Amino acid sequence: MEEEIIRIIDVDGVEQQVEKVAILEDEEEKNKYLVYAKGETQKSGNKILYIAKLTVGEKGYELDNITDEDEWMNVKKIMSEIVSK
């Protein structure tokens, strides 16, 4: 599978090139989440993944932190459903 590299700008305004792994959608709450990697790996060799909430801003999509515990539990549920398929 070919990597899709996208450009993001972090909360400090720093531009980064990251690998888009997936877009998760919460149909019930109408939220979308970006799963991405920065090329980092754990000691075990597994990729380190990041997840951020996608919101529409003035300049297109923006990434927001997931700070609400209930929302984070919902994201985990979505990921579990994908893995179990």
MOPAC internal coordinates of N, CA, C and O (Angstrom, degrees):
PM7 1SCF
backbone

  N    0.0000 0     0.00 0     0.00 0    0    0    0
  C    1.4399 1     0.00 0     0.00 0    1    0    0
  C    1.5266 1   109.03 1     0.00 0    2    1    0
  O    1.2310 1   120.74 1   -46.99 1    3    2    1
  N    1.3055 1   116.19 1   133.01 1    3    2    1
  C    1.4595 1   121.53 1  -177.33 1    5    3    2
  C    1.5244 1   110.67 1   -80.10 1    6    5    3
  O    1.2310 1   120.82 1   -43.14 1    7    6    5
  N    1.3325 1   116.04 1   136.86 1    7    6    5
  C    1.4566 1   120.91 1   178.28 1    9    7    6
  C    1.5241 1   109.82 1   -71.94 1   10    9    7
  O    1.2310 1   120.60 1   -39.11 1   11   10    9
  N    1.3364 1   116.46 1   140.89 1   11   10    9
  C    1.4541 1   121.23 1   173.26 1   13   11   10
  C    1.5236 1   107.42 1  -107.91 1   14   13   11
  O    1.2310 1   120.80 1   -67.28 1   15   14   13
  N    1.3253 1   116.08 1   112.72 1   15   14   13
  C    1.4577 1   121.55 1  -179.52 1   17   15   14
  C    1.5253 1   108.61 1   -93.30 1   18   17   15
  O    1.2310 1   121.21 1   -49.94 1   19   18   17
  N    1.3358 1   115.29 1   130.06 1   19   18   17
  C    1.4571 1   120.53 1   178.62 1   21   19   18
  C    1.5221 1   109.46 1  -126.08 1   22   21   19
  O    1.2310 1   121.06 1   -17.21 1   23   22   21
  N    1.3098 1   115.58 1   162.79 1   23   22   21
  C    1.4619 1   121.74 1   178.84 1   25   23   22
  C    1.5164 1   108.55 1  -103.55 1   26   25   23
  O    1.2310 1   121.01 1   -50.24 1   27   26   25
  N    1.3305 1   115.68 1   129.76 1   27   26   25
  C    1.4629 1   120.17 1   174.29 1   29   27   26
  C    1.5231 1   107.97 1  -126.07 1   30   29   27
  O    1.2310 1   121.15 1   -21.53 1   31   30   29
  N    1.3044 1   115.40 1   158.47 1   31   30   29
  C    1.4580 1   121.32 1   174.19 1   33   31   30
  C    1.5200 1   106.39 1  -120.00 1   34   33   31
  O    1.2310 1   120.87 1   -58.19 1   35   34   33
  N    1.3328 1   115.95 1   121.81 1   35   34   33
  C    1.4624 1   119.04 1  -176.27 1   37   35   34
  C    1.5243 1   111.21 1   -77.69 1   38   37   35
  O    1.2310 1   120.47 1    -0.96 1   39   38   37
  N    1.3231 1   116.71 1   179.04 1   39   38   37
  C    1.4609 1   121.37 1  -175.93 1   41   39   38
  C    1.5267 1   113.10 1   -63.79 1   42   41   39
  O    1.2310 1   120.24 1   159.90 1   43   42   41
  N    1.3333 1   117.15 1   -20.10 1   43   42   41
  C    1.4582 1   121.62 1   177.41 1   45   43   42
  C    1.5278 1   112.13 1   -89.51 1   46   45   43
  O    1.2310 1   120.38 1  -178.10 1   47   46   45
  N    1.3414 1   116.88 1     1.90 1   47   46   45
  C    1.4575 1   121.07 1   179.56 1   49   47   46
  C    1.5162 1   114.06 1    84.39 1   50   49   47
  O    1.2310 1   120.15 1  -169.81 1   51   50   49
  N    1.3273 1   117.31 1    10.19 1   51   50   49
  C    1.4659 1   121.85 1  -178.95 1   53   51   50
  C    1.5319 1   109.05 1   -88.57 1   54   53   51
  O    1.2310 1   121.03 1   -52.07 1   55   54   53
  N    1.3290 1   115.64 1   127.93 1   55   54   53
  C    1.4660 1   120.66 1   178.91 1   57   55   54
  C    1.5240 1   109.64 1   -81.46 1   58   57   55
  O    1.2310 1   121.25 1   -42.65 1   59   58   57
  N    1.3430 1   115.22 1   137.35 1   59   58   57
  C    1.4556 1   121.28 1   178.69 1   61   59   58
  C    1.5199 1   109.55 1  -133.60 1   62   61   59
  O    1.2310 1   120.84 1   -32.60 1   63   62   61
  N    1.3113 1   116.00 1   147.40 1   63   62   61
  C    1.4620 1   122.29 1   171.15 1   65   63   62
  C    1.5261 1   106.10 1   -99.19 1   66   65   63
  O    1.2310 1   120.54 1   -57.79 1   67   66   65
  N    1.3330 1   116.57 1   122.21 1   67   66   65
  C    1.4591 1   121.00 1  -177.65 1   69   67   66
  C    1.5263 1   109.65 1  -131.11 1   70   69   67
  O    1.2310 1   121.07 1   -18.12 1   71   70   69
  N    1.3101 1   115.57 1   161.88 1   71   70   69
  C    1.4686 1   121.14 1   176.73 1   73   71   70
  C    1.5244 1   109.55 1   -91.34 1   74   73   71
  O    1.2310 1   120.15 1   -58.09 1   75   74   73
  N    1.3144 1   117.32 1   121.91 1   75   74   73
  C    1.4636 1   121.17 1   175.29 1   77   75   74
  C    1.5193 1   107.10 1   -76.57 1   78   77   75
  O    1.2310 1   120.62 1   -59.77 1   79   78   77
  N    1.3210 1   116.41 1   120.23 1   79   78   77
  C    1.4636 1   121.89 1  -179.85 1   81   79   78
  C    1.5289 1   109.51 1   -93.33 1   82   81   79
  O    1.2310 1   120.54 1   133.98 1   83   82   81
  N    1.3369 1   116.58 1   -46.02 1   83   82   81
  C    1.4657 1   120.61 1  -178.18 1   85   83   82
  C    1.5136 1   110.56 1  -166.65 1   86   85   83
  O    1.2310 1   121.57 1   -18.51 1   87   86   85
  N    1.3179 1   114.61 1   161.49 1   87   86   85
  C    1.4547 1   122.40 1   168.66 1   89   87   86
  C    1.5310 1   106.05 1  -114.77 1   90   89   87
  O    1.2310 1   120.85 1   -57.47 1   91   90   89
  N    1.3204 1   115.98 1   122.53 1   91   90   89
  C    1.4631 1   120.96 1   177.38 1   93   91   90
  C    1.5199 1   108.23 1   -99.02 1   94   93   91
  O    1.2310 1   120.55 1   -37.81 1   95   94   93
  N    1.3188 1   116.56 1   142.19 1   95   94   93
  C    1.4582 1   120.69 1   178.77 1   97   95   94
  C    1.5114 1   110.37 1  -124.29 1   98   97   95
  O    1.2310 1   120.99 1   -47.86 1   99   98   97
  N    1.3210 1   115.72 1   132.14 1   99   98   97
  C    1.4502 1   122.58 1   173.53 1  101   99   98
  C    1.5215 1   106.29 1  -100.75 1  102  101   99
  O    1.2310 1   120.92 1   -81.88 1  103  102  101
  N    1.3255 1   115.85 1    98.12 1  103  102  101
  C    1.4648 1   121.88 1  -176.13 1  105  103  102
  C    1.5268 1   111.68 1   -60.06 1  106  105  103
  O    1.2310 1   120.84 1   141.72 1  107  106  105
  N    1.3205 1   116.00 1   -38.28 1  107  106  105
  C    1.4582 1   120.82 1  -176.18 1  109  107  106
  C    1.5250 1   111.96 1   -67.51 1  110  109  107
  O    1.2310 1   120.27 1   133.79 1  111  110  109
  N    1.3217 1   117.09 1   -46.21 1  111  110  109
  C    1.4598 1   122.09 1  -177.33 1  113  111  110
  C    1.5331 1   113.25 1   -93.87 1  114  113  111
  O    1.2310 1   120.74 1   173.23 1  115  114  113
  N    1.3313 1   116.18 1    -6.77 1  115  114  113
  C    1.4806 1   122.56 1  -179.89 1  117  115  114
  C    1.5308 1   112.31 1    62.89 1  118  117  115
  O    1.2310 1   120.63 1  -144.07 1  119  118  117
  N    1.3444 1   116.39 1    35.93 1  119  118  117
  C    1.4619 1   121.58 1   177.66 1  121  119  118
  C    1.5167 1   110.26 1  -106.66 1  122  121  119
  O    1.2310 1   120.98 1   -26.95 1  123  122  121
  N    1.3436 1   115.74 1   153.05 1  123  122  121
  C    1.4579 1   121.91 1   174.78 1  125  123  122
  C    1.5239 1   108.29 1  -125.06 1  126  125  123
  O    1.2310 1   121.95 1   -31.34 1  127  126  125
  N    1.3474 1   113.88 1   148.66 1  127  126  125
  C    1.4626 1   120.78 1  -178.22 1  129  127  126
  C    1.5224 1   109.67 1  -134.21 1  130  129  127
  O    1.2310 1   120.73 1   -40.03 1  131  130  129
  N    1.3148 1   116.22 1   139.97 1  131  130  129
  C    1.4563 1   122.09 1   177.25 1  133  131  130
  C    1.5206 1   108.84 1   -99.52 1  134  133  131
  O    1.2310 1   120.71 1   -54.05 1  135  134  133
  N    1.3295 1   116.26 1   125.95 1  135  134  133
  C    1.4601 1   122.14 1   172.25 1  137  135  134
  C    1.5162 1   105.35 1  -102.72 1  138  137  135
  O    1.2310 1   120.34 1   -56.65 1  139  138  137
  N    1.3441 1   116.96 1   123.35 1  139  138  137
  C    1.4639 1   119.91 1  -176.04 1  141  139  138
  C    1.5226 1   111.41 1  -142.66 1  142  141  139
  O    1.2310 1   121.32 1   -16.25 1  143  142  141
  N    1.3347 1   115.08 1   163.75 1  143  142  141
  C    1.4654 1   122.31 1  -179.96 1  145  143  142
  C    1.5201 1   108.95 1  -128.12 1  146  145  143
  O    1.2310 1   121.25 1   -30.49 1  147  146  145
  N    1.3263 1   115.21 1   149.51 1  147  146  145
  C    1.4688 1   121.30 1   179.65 1  149  147  146
  C    1.5268 1   111.90 1  -108.54 1  150  149  147
  O    1.2310 1   120.44 1  -165.83 1  151  150  149
  N    1.3313 1   116.77 1    14.17 1  151  150  149
  C    1.4610 1   120.10 1  -179.21 1  153  151  150
  C    1.5146 1   113.38 1    84.36 1  154  153  151
  O    1.2310 1   120.09 1  -168.05 1  155  154  153
  N    1.3184 1   117.44 1    11.95 1  155  154  153
  C    1.4586 1   122.08 1   179.86 1  157  155  154
  C    1.5242 1   109.63 1   -94.00 1  158  157  155
  O    1.2310 1   120.83 1   -30.76 1  159  158  157
  N    1.3288 1   116.01 1   149.24 1  159  158  157
  C    1.4577 1   120.39 1   177.44 1  161  159  158
  C    1.5271 1   110.21 1  -130.81 1  162  161  159
  O    1.2310 1   121.59 1   -26.38 1  163  162  161
  N    1.3281 1   114.56 1   153.62 1  163  162  161
  C    1.4585 1   121.13 1   174.04 1  165  163  162
  C    1.5228 1   108.25 1   -79.24 1  166  165  163
  O    1.2310 1   120.28 1    -9.98 1  167  166  165
  N    1.3188 1   117.07 1   170.02 1  167  166  165
  C    1.4621 1   121.00 1   177.22 1  169  167  166
  C    1.5203 1   111.39 1   -57.80 1  170  169  167
  O    1.2310 1   120.63 1   150.20 1  171  170  169
  N    1.3444 1   116.40 1   -29.80 1  171  170  169
  C    1.4631 1   121.31 1  -179.57 1  173  171  170
  C    1.5291 1   112.30 1   -74.68 1  174  173  171
  O    1.2310 1   120.81 1   169.18 1  175  174  173
  N    1.3392 1   116.06 1   -10.82 1  175  174  173
  C    1.4598 1   120.03 1  -178.81 1  177  175  174
  C    1.5177 1   114.09 1    98.02 1  178  177  175
  O    1.2310 1   120.20 1   171.93 1  179  178  177
  N    1.3399 1   117.22 1    -8.07 1  179  178  177
  C    1.4585 1   121.12 1   178.42 1  181  179  178
  C    1.5285 1   110.74 1   -73.80 1  182  181  179
  O    1.2310 1   120.86 1   -34.93 1  183  182  181
  N    1.3388 1   115.96 1   145.07 1  183  182  181
  C    1.4568 1   120.77 1   176.79 1  185  183  182
  C    1.5192 1   110.27 1   -66.68 1  186  185  183
  O    1.2310 1   120.99 1   -36.03 1  187  186  185
  N    1.3272 1   115.71 1   143.97 1  187  186  185
  C    1.4547 1   120.91 1   171.03 1  189  187  186
  C    1.5238 1   106.79 1   -88.55 1  190  189  187
  O    1.2310 1   121.00 1   -54.94 1  191  190  189
  N    1.3378 1   115.70 1   125.06 1  191  190  189
  C    1.4536 1   121.20 1  -177.80 1  193  191  190
  C    1.5232 1   110.51 1  -109.44 1  194  193  191
  O    1.2310 1   121.63 1   -30.49 1  195  194  193
  N    1.3237 1   114.48 1   149.51 1  195  194  193
  C    1.4530 1   122.49 1   177.28 1  197  195  194
  C    1.5230 1   108.08 1  -122.53 1  198  197  195
  O    1.2310 1   120.81 1   -30.13 1  199  198  197
  N    1.3229 1   116.05 1   149.87 1  199  198  197
  C    1.4639 1   120.97 1   178.31 1  201  199  198
  C    1.5231 1   107.53 1  -132.24 1  202  201  199
  O    1.2310 1   121.06 1   -46.56 1  203  202  201
  N    1.3372 1   115.58 1   133.44 1  203  202  201
  C    1.4581 1   121.22 1   177.13 1  205  203  202
  C    1.5173 1   109.48 1  -138.61 1  206  205  203
  O    1.2310 1   121.06 1   -30.37 1  207  206  205
  N    1.3019 1   115.57 1   149.63 1  207  206  205
  C    1.4620 1   121.22 1   177.60 1  209  207  206
  C    1.5263 1   108.79 1   -76.57 1  210  209  207
  O    1.2310 1   120.80 1   -46.34 1  211  210  209
  N    1.3244 1   116.08 1   133.66 1  211  210  209
  C    1.4656 1   121.84 1   176.79 1  213  211  210
  C    1.5171 1   108.99 1   -93.61 1  214  213  211
  O    1.2310 1   120.66 1   -54.89 1  215  214  213
  N    1.3182 1   116.34 1   125.11 1  215  214  213
  C    1.4568 1   120.89 1   174.10 1  217  215  214
  C    1.5215 1   107.80 1  -127.67 1  218  217  215
  O    1.2310 1   120.85 1   -23.82 1  219  218  217
  N    1.3200 1   115.98 1   156.18 1  219  218  217
  C    1.4549 1   120.17 1   178.78 1  221  219  218
  C    1.5214 1   108.35 1   -91.81 1  222  221  219
  O    1.2310 1   121.36 1   -57.13 1  223  222  221
  N    1.3469 1   115.00 1   122.87 1  223  222  221
  C    1.4520 1   121.07 1   178.60 1  225  223  222
  C    1.5128 1   110.60 1  -115.50 1  226  225  223
  O    1.2310 1   120.90 1    11.41 1  227  226  225
  N    1.3111 1   115.88 1  -168.59 1  227  226  225
  C    1.4649 1   122.01 1  -178.70 1  229  227  226
  C    1.5246 1   112.94 1   -62.27 1  230  229  227
  O    1.2310 1   120.60 1   145.94 1  231  230  229
  N    1.3222 1   116.46 1   -34.06 1  231  230  229
  C    1.4718 1   120.68 1  -176.15 1  233  231  230
  C    1.5246 1   112.48 1  -106.84 1  234  233  231
  O    1.2310 1   119.95 1  -159.21 1  235  234  233
  N    1.3216 1   117.70 1    20.79 1  235  234  233
  C    1.4639 1   121.15 1  -178.50 1  237  235  234
  C    1.5113 1   109.88 1   112.28 1  238  237  235
  O    1.2310 1   120.89 1    29.60 1  239  238  237
  N    1.3223 1   115.91 1  -150.40 1  239  238  237
  C    1.4606 1   120.04 1  -179.03 1  241  239  238
  C    1.5155 1   111.05 1   -72.37 1  242  241  239
  O    1.2310 1   121.41 1   -37.65 1  243  242  241
  N    1.3253 1   114.91 1   142.35 1  243  242  241
  C    1.4598 1   121.86 1   175.19 1  245  243  242
  C    1.5219 1   108.25 1  -125.64 1  246  245  243
  O    1.2310 1   120.98 1   -28.22 1  247  246  245
  N    1.3222 1   115.72 1   151.78 1  247  246  245
  C    1.4608 1   121.39 1   178.23 1  249  247  246
  C    1.5161 1   109.33 1   -99.91 1  250  249  247
  O    1.2310 1   120.84 1   -48.50 1  251  250  249
  N    1.3176 1   116.01 1   131.50 1  251  250  249
  C    1.4591 1   122.05 1   176.93 1  253  251  250
  C    1.5168 1   109.02 1  -122.77 1  254  253  251
  O    1.2310 1   120.97 1   -31.48 1  255  254  253
  N    1.3268 1   115.75 1   148.52 1  255  254  253
  C    1.4597 1   120.63 1   174.81 1  257  255  254
  C    1.5192 1   109.90 1   -69.74 1  258  257  255
  O    1.2310 1   120.76 1   -30.13 1  259  258  257
  N    1.3110 1   116.16 1   149.87 1  259  258  257
  C    1.4637 1   121.89 1   174.25 1  261  259  258
  C    1.5235 1   105.85 1   -93.63 1  262  261  259
  O    1.2310 1   120.68 1   -74.68 1  263  262  261
  N    1.3211 1   116.31 1   105.32 1  263  262  261
  C    1.4627 1   120.44 1  -175.21 1  265  263  262
  C    1.5221 1   113.44 1  -107.07 1  266  265  263
  O    1.2310 1   120.32 1   162.00 1  267  266  265
  N    1.3213 1   117.00 1   -18.00 1  267  266  265
  C    1.4563 1   121.64 1  -178.39 1  269  267  266
  C    1.5311 1   109.55 1   -85.47 1  270  269  267
  O    1.2310 1   120.39 1   -52.47 1  271  270  269
  N    1.3208 1   116.85 1   127.53 1  271  270  269
  C    1.4687 1   121.54 1  -177.39 1  273  271  270
  C    1.5270 1   112.03 1   -61.78 1  274  273  271
  O    1.2310 1   120.27 1   139.84 1  275  274  273
  N    1.3300 1   117.09 1   -40.16 1  275  274  273
  C    1.4691 1   120.12 1   179.18 1  277  275  274
  C    1.5316 1   110.96 1   -64.80 1  278  277  275
  O    1.2310 1   120.76 1   139.98 1  279  278  277
  N    1.3266 1   116.15 1   -40.02 1  279  278  277
  C    1.4650 1   119.63 1   178.41 1  281  279  278
  C    1.5298 1   110.19 1   -65.23 1  282  281  279
  O    1.2310 1   120.26 1   138.17 1  283  282  281
  N    1.3275 1   117.10 1   -41.83 1  283  282  281
  C    1.4656 1   121.01 1   178.98 1  285  283  282
  C    1.5340 1   110.75 1   -62.80 1  286  285  283
  O    1.2310 1   120.04 1   140.71 1  287  286  285
  N    1.3255 1   117.53 1   -39.29 1  287  286  285
  C    1.4651 1   120.87 1   177.14 1  289  287  286
  C    1.5303 1   110.17 1   -63.96 1  290  289  287
  O    1.2310 1   120.15 1   143.41 1  291  290  289
  N    1.3163 1   117.31 1   -36.59 1  291  290  289
  C    1.4587 1   122.24 1   177.60 1  293  291  290
  C    1.5296 1   110.55 1   -64.62 1  294  293  291
  O    1.2310 1   120.34 1   138.04 1  295  294  293
  N    1.3317 1   116.96 1   -41.96 1  295  294  293
  C    1.4643 1   121.15 1   178.65 1  297  295  294
  C    1.5300 1   109.86 1   -63.47 1  298  297  295
  O    1.2310 1   120.22 1   137.29 1  299  298  297
  N    1.3196 1   117.19 1   -42.71 1  299  298  297
  C    1.4647 1   120.90 1   177.82 1  301  299  298
  C    1.5265 1   110.91 1   -60.77 1  302  301  299
  O    1.2310 1   120.53 1   141.06 1  303  302  301
  N    1.3336 1   116.60 1   -38.94 1  303  302  301
  C    1.4611 1   121.47 1   178.71 1  305  303  302
  C    1.5331 1   110.15 1   -63.38 1  306  305  303
  O    1.2310 1   120.29 1   136.67 1  307  306  305
  N    1.3173 1   117.05 1   -43.33 1  307  306  305
  C    1.4736 1   121.41 1   178.58 1  309  307  306
  C    1.5245 1   109.68 1   -61.06 1  310  309  307
  O    1.2310 1   120.29 1   134.61 1  311  310  309
  N    1.3356 1   117.04 1   -45.39 1  311  310  309
  C    1.4685 1   120.63 1   179.96 1  313  311  310
  C    1.5257 1   110.96 1   -62.76 1  314  313  311
  O    1.2310 1   120.13 1   139.21 1  315  314  313
  N    1.3313 1   117.36 1   -40.79 1  315  314  313
  C    1.4725 1   121.22 1   178.67 1  317  315  314
  C    1.5164 1   111.34 1   -62.08 1  318  317  315
  O    1.2310 1   120.51 1   139.82 1  319  318  317
  N    1.3322 1   116.63 1   -40.18 1  319  318  317
  C    1.4545 1   120.85 1   179.23 1  321  319  318
  C    1.5218 1   110.89 1   -64.40 1  322  321  319
  O    1.2310 1   120.27 1   142.09 1  323  322  321
  N    1.3248 1   117.08 1   -37.91 1  323  322  321
  C    1.4768 1   120.81 1   179.05 1  325  323  322
  C    1.5204 1   110.07 1   -67.06 1  326  325  323
  O    1.2310 1   120.25 1   135.35 1  327  326  325
  N    1.3196 1   117.12 1   -44.65 1  327  326  325
  C    1.4690 1   121.96 1  -177.64 1  329  327  326
  C    1.5203 1   110.95 1   -65.52 1  330  329  327
  O    1.2310 1   120.02 1   145.53 1  331  330  329
  N    1.3226 1   117.57 1   -34.47 1  331  330  329
  C    1.4582 1   120.58 1  -176.52 1  333  331  330
  C    1.5289 1   113.69 1   -78.70 1  334  333  331
  O    1.2310 1   119.89 1   171.94 1  335  334  333
  N    1.3197 1   117.81 1    -8.06 1  335  334  333
  C    1.4823 1   121.24 1   179.79 1  337  335  334
  C    1.5048 1   111.53 1   -76.11 1  338  337  335
  O    1.2310 1   120.10 1   180.00 1  339  338  337

